[in-house]
Amino acid sequence: MKIQYFSKLVMLSALIIALIAPFTFMKPANIIIPEVAVQAVKTEKVIKVAPVAKVKTVERPLHNVKIPDFAAIRDVKTKKREFFQYIYPAIEQENKNLLQIRAEVAVMIEAIFLEENLLDEQQVLFNSLIKKYKVSDKYTPLQQLNELLLRVDVVPIELVLVQAANESAWGTSRFAKIGLNFFGMWCYKKGCGMVPGGRDTGAKHEVAAFRSLEHGVQRYLHNINTNNAYSVFRTIRGQLRAQEQPLSPQILATGLLRYSIRGTDYVLEITEMIRHNQVYFDELMVKPIAI
């Protein structure tokens, strides 16, 4: 308060001298205002604004499925075991479904090879599979069926499990929790899923969301079996089948170079994960499924 009073007194004195100077033939002197007074005036003009706290929004799941809180499991072995046990049944069931369809395709191949007509129900199935698995209509029926045999097939459970673990950070990623997407799959229709936080300007893709774990696994397997990016994978699998060799997950992983922009490094990481987690697969009694 004393500083403010002194500052006002000095300024008032300067004003009086300036007013009477013309009548007293006095030249107004340069008034030096003490620095402490100036600082006081400046200080009074500073207005501090409290920072606005950011409100953290909670993203609601796009499904009604209750999934384990994998992030809350501190013990690594327990987390891995529970994660694999959670994903495993859906993979096993869908692989069984694929083997059933594959068996029917094999029967149709035999009929065509013997120049027999397909039964009505076989023809209906054949037409639906051609469309679903994106087989070219430029092929002959026998060629189409042989192509279906390459596409309608299983993916080793070990490989699916480690890809799910890798892509979802062991079930803790936003996309796994919000959209039941454990495989990092994209979609391209607005509103089809979740917008990635780091999406480039102008990009329109989203990360797909699924209504159930089973739905997500089905889409993953269908993607592997139809996407042109994984034609090498299907070729390797077909060669193993032709040679009556087991569908080795490590060998088949080499056909997933295009699954990630990391390419070779991604494949090496996946194969290492398969080796490192074999003990958990043994606990699940995971074995290669064969016809």
N, C-alpha and C positions, 0 to 999 in steps of 0.2 A: 504493500500500500504506500509506503514511503517513496518508493521508486516512482510509482505512478503519479504521486503528488508532485514530486520534484520535476518530473518530465512535463507535466501540465504547466507548472509555474514557469519553466524556462521558455516554453512555447508561447505563453501569454506575454511574457516580457518582450520577446522578439516581435510580436504583433504590435504592441504599444509603440515601440521604437520606430517601427516601419510607418505607423500612422502619423506620428508627430514630426518625423524627419523633414517633410516639405516645409513646415512652419518654423522650424528652428535652424534651417540650413545645415542640418546634420545629415551626414551620409550614413545610411543604414550600414551598420557593421556586419561583417559575416558572423553569423551566430553559430557557434560550435555547440552542438548538442552532445552531451556526454554519451559515450558508447553504451554505457549501462542503461541509459534511458531508451536509446534506440532499440537495444536488445529486448528491453521490457515490452516496447510497443510491438515488435515483431513476434514476440512470444505470445502476446495476447491474440494475434491473428491466426495462430496455428490451431486448426480444428482436427482433432483426432477422431477417425472413424473406425469403429470396431470392425474387424473382418467378419464377413458373413460366412457362417458355418455351412458346409456342404451337406445336403441331406442325402443320406445313403438310401437308395431305393432297393427294395428286395424283389428280385425277379421270381415270379411264380412259375412252378413247373407247368409244362404244356401237356401233362398227362395226369392220370389218377393212380399211378403205381407208387407204392411205398418201397423205396430201395434202401439198402443198408447205408448207414453213414460211414463210408469207408475212411473218410478223413479223420474220424474220431478214434480209429483203431491205431494205437501207437506201436504195438508189436508188429514188426514187418512180416514175420512168418504167419502170424494170425491173419493179417490183412490179405496176404497173398492167397492163403487157403480159403478164406471166406469169399474173396473175389472170384476165384476160379469155380468154387462151388455154386456161386450165384449165376454165373454165365453158362456153365457147362450144360445143364439140362436143355436149354433152348437150342444150343448148337447140335447136340446129339439128336434131338427130335427132328430138326430140319434136315440133317444129313440122312436120317432114315427115310424121310419123305422123298428126298432126291433119289435115293437108291430104289425106291418103289417105282418111281416114274421111269428111271433108267432101265429097269427090268422090262417095263412095258415097251419102251423104245426098242430094246433088243429083240423082243418078240415080233414087232412090226418089221424090223430089218430082215429077220428070217423069212417072214411072209413075202415081202417084196422080192427078196433074193430068189425065192422059189416061184416067183411070178404068180403069186396068189393075191386076190383082192383083200383089202383090209375090211374088217367088219365095220359096221356103221359106227359103233362106239369108238373103235380104233381110229377111224377117220376123223371123228370129232376131236379126239385127243390130239391127233397128229396136227390138225389145223391150228388148234389153240397153242400148242407148243412151238410151232413155227413162228407164230406171232410173238409169243412171250419171250422166246429166246433169240429173237431177231436174226433168224436164219434167212438167207437170201432166197428169193423166189425164182432166181435164175438157175438154181440147181435142179437136178432131177429128184424125184421123190427119194430114191436110194441115197443120193448125195446129201439130201436134207436130213435124212435119218442118221447118217453117219456123223454129220455135223452136230446134230442133237446129242449124239453119244459123247462127243467131246465136251459139250456144254452142260448137259444134265449130269452132274457128278458132284461128289462130296469135296469138301476142303478139310484136310486133317484137323482134328479138334485142337491139337496142340498149337497149330499155327493160328487158328482163329482166336484162341485164348490169349496168346501173347500179343497179337495185334490189338485186341480189345484193351489189354493192360497198357500197352504202349500209347495208343491213341487217346485213351481216357485218363491217363495218369492214375491208373489203378482205381478207376471209378470216381475220382474226385474232381474231374473237370466240369466246367459249367455246362458243356454240351451233353455230358452224361447225365448230370443231375436234373437239368431243366428239360432236355429233349430226348432222353434215353438213347442218345447217339454215342455208342461206345467205340465207333470205328471212324469217326471224323469224316463221314460222308457228306457231300455237298448236294444242294438242290438249286434250281435256277428259276423257280416261280416265286414271285413276291409273296411273302407271308407263309412260305412252305416250311420255315424253320426259324432259326435264330441268326441274327446279323452278327458276324464276327466283329469283335472290337477293333481289330487291326486291319479291317478290309480297306483295300486301296480305293482312292477316289475314282468314281466311275464304274467300279466293279458292282455286279448285281447278284452274285451268288450268296446263298445263305447256307448255314449248316443245318442239315435236315433234322426234323424232330419226328419222333415216332410215338404211337399210342401205347405200345407195349414193348417189352424186351424181345419177345418172339418176333414181332414185326421188324424190329431193327436188325436182328440176326438174319431174317429172311432177305431183307434188302441188301445186306452185306454180301451174302452168298450169291444172290442174283447178280449183283454188280460184278463180282469176280467171274461169274460164269457167262456174262454177256458183253461187258465193256471191252472195246477193242484194245484198250491199254493193257489188258491182261491176256492177250492172245498167246503170248509166250508161255505164260503159266499153264494155260489149257493144253498147249502143245506138249509141254513136259509131262503133264499128267496123263495125256493120251499115250505117250511113249511108254511111260511106266506101266500103264494098263496093258498095252500091247505086248510088253515083255513079261507080264505077270509078276511085276515087282511091287513091293509095298509102296504106298503113297507117302514117301518120306517128307515130313514137314520141312526139314532143312533144305532138301533139294528143291522142293516146290517154292520155297521162299525166294529163290533166285529169280523166279518169274514175276516178282512184285517190285521190280526196279522203279516202275512208274507210279507206285502207290504214294510215294512221297517225293518231294523235290530234292530230298537228301540222297536219293538214288542208292548207290552202292553202300554208303554209310548206314542207310536205313536197313537194308537187307542184312548187313553184318550184325547190326544191333538186334534184329529180330531173331536171327539164327543163334546168337549168343543167349538171348532170353530163353529160347527153347531148351538149350542145353542146361542153362543154369537153374531152370525151374522143373526139370524132369521129375524130381522127387514128388512134387505136387500132382503131376499127371499120373504118376504111379499110384498115388493115393486114390485118385478118382477112377482108377482102373481103366485109363484111357488106352485104347488099342486101335491100330488102323482098322477101319471098317472095309471089308471086302465083300464082293458079291458072292 
